[in-house]
Amino acid sequence: MTDTYDHWWLEGTNGNQEMENDHQEAWENIITLMDPNDIMGKCILDFGCNQGGFLRKLHDALPFTSGVGIDLASKAVAVANTRVGTKPIRYVNTGDAVSVGQRFDTAISTSVLYLIDDLDAHFQMINDVLVDGGVYYASFADQTDNPSFDYMKRVIDAYGATKMQGKTLNEVVDSLVAHGFSVELIKEYTKPTYEVTDYKKFYLSVADFIQSCESSYLIKATKASVKGNLSGSDRK
């Protein structure tokens, strides 16, 4: 994931905006699952920010000191920068977090890991930009044993600028541990009801959709601490 492009989601007349609209409820849920102490007053990286909606919503809920969103979709990033307002956020058209030239207390990616081919390189990059003791939150669902996997992949590969990967939860966790993180899994879907009206967009059956919900986690990966190091709020 190194080459930039105009838009990530190409379905419809304004795919990026439609995707942002569709993610609002999931973003709100993810924010409730995060430890406020990892966000408030901290320096935040949003990896795969698209039009920047998540980072702005996060700041409204849990004000942070500064935030940077990065994404490969150049036109989405341009839109994001027009929507910043007075928030302490900037958006950069890159997939290389190291090139931003800043250390972060917390990094976040939502619905991104399933698109990354080289997990080892990605987690090493995140490790490099996090302060010691910093946290990486990443939403992920292991779809490899879902009966709708091939159908889902065909849809995403047809409309997405990057292709869906078939990574397992074991692969994700093992790679994080290998790159110096301790890992916790937070159950992402905890509601007693399922909204299944639009399940056919990515799934062949309601049961497959529910299976996906039940296998969705917010990963909390914490980088090992080294005594005496400063937080990202103090190190630029």
C-alpha positions, -999 to 999 in steps of 0.1 A, spaced: 0 0 0 24 27 -12 10 42 -44 -14 70 -40 -47 73 -60 -76 96 -63 -104 78 -44 -105 45 -25 -142 35 -30 -154 38 -66 -190 26 -63 -218 52 -68 -215 89 -77 -195 98 -45 -182 66 -31 -160 81 -4 -188 102 11 -212 73 9 -187 51 27 -182 78 54 -220 80 59 -222 42 63 -195 41 89 -209 66 114 -226 42 137 -196 18 137 -172 47 145 -194 58 174 -193 23 188 -155 20 184 -150 53 203 -170 40 233 -147 9 234 -115 30 237 -100 40 270 -104 78 272 -70 79 288 -54 68 255 -71 96 236 -77 128 257 -48 152 258 -28 128 235 -12 130 200 -33 107 177 -25 91 143 -54 79 122 -40 54 96 -63 52 66 -84 83 74 -101 88 40 -121 120 43 -112 124 79 -146 118 95 -135 94 122 -108 117 136 -131 147 138 -158 126 155 -132 113 179 -121 148 188 -157 158 195 -161 129 219 -127 128 234 -107 159 228 -70 152 220 -41 176 218 -32 170 181 -42 146 154 -28 135 120 -47 115 95 -30 98 66 -44 81 35 -34 71 0 -66 86 -16 -55 121 -26 -89 136 -33 -103 122 0 -75 138 19 -81 171 1 -117 170 13 -106 161 48 -85 192 50 -114 214 40 -134 201 69 -109 205 97 -124 238 110 -107 248 142 -98 213 153 -61 205 160 -60 181 130 -41 178 98 -44 153 70 -15 140 48 -17 121 15 7 92 23 6 57 35 40 61 53 34 72 89 72 76 94 73 103 67 50 125 89 80 131 111 61 129 144 57 105 173 23 95 186 8 84 218 -20 64 201 -25 52 166 -59 40 152 -71 23 121 -107 14 114 -116 -12 87 -81 -10 73 -61 -41 84 -81 -64 60 -66 -44 31 -29 -47 41 -9 -73 24 23 -70 45 13 -70 81 48 -72 94 59 -41 76 27 -23 87 31 -31 124 68 -23 123 59 12 109 33 17 137 58 6 163 83 31 149 60 61 152 45 52 186 61 64 219 71 36 243 39 25 260 19 39 231 -13 21 219 -25 9 185 -63 4 182 -73 -14 151 -107 -29 141 -106 -63 125 -128 -92 116 -114 -125 105 -135 -134 74 -114 -163 62 -139 -190 74 -170 -170 65 -190 -187 37 -194 -152 20 -156 -145 19 -152 -150 -18 -184 -130 -26 -172 -102 -2 -138 -101 -18 -152 -99 -53 -173 -68 -43 -145 -51 -25 -119 -58 -52 -143 -45 -78 -149 -11 -62 -119 -6 -39 -86 9 -50 -68 -17 -28 -77 -54 -27 -91 -74 2 -66 -97 19 -74 -130 36 -57 -125 69 -66 -146 99 -69 -133 135 -39 -155 144 -18 -139 118 -27 -104 130 -20 -112 167 12 -131 160 26 -103 139 18 -77 165 35 -98 192 65 -103 170 68 -65 166 69 -57 203 32 -53 212 11 -69 239 -24 -76 226 -59 -74 239 -91 -82 220 -122 -61 227 -155 -75 214 -168 -50 189 -204 -61 185 -222 -62 218 -258 -52 209 -287 -76 215 -301 -69 180 -287 -70 145 -297 -45 117 -297 -69 87 -317 -49 61 -287 -43 38 -268 -76 44 -268 -85 7 -242 -57 0 -214 -79 12 -229 -112 24 -248 -141 8 -269 -148 38 -281 -132 71 -262 -159 90 -230 -149 73 -235 -113 82 -241 -123 118 -210 -145 118 -190 -115 107 -204 -93 135 -195 -120 160 -160 -122 148 -153 -85 148 -129 -71 174 -112 -38 183 -76 -48 188 -57 -29 215 -20 -34 210 3 -17 235 40 -11 227 64 -20 255 74 8 278 109 20 284 114 39 316 122 76 312 108 81 277 85 111 270 50 109 257 41 119 221 26 151 235 62 161 245 81 147 215 77 159 180 
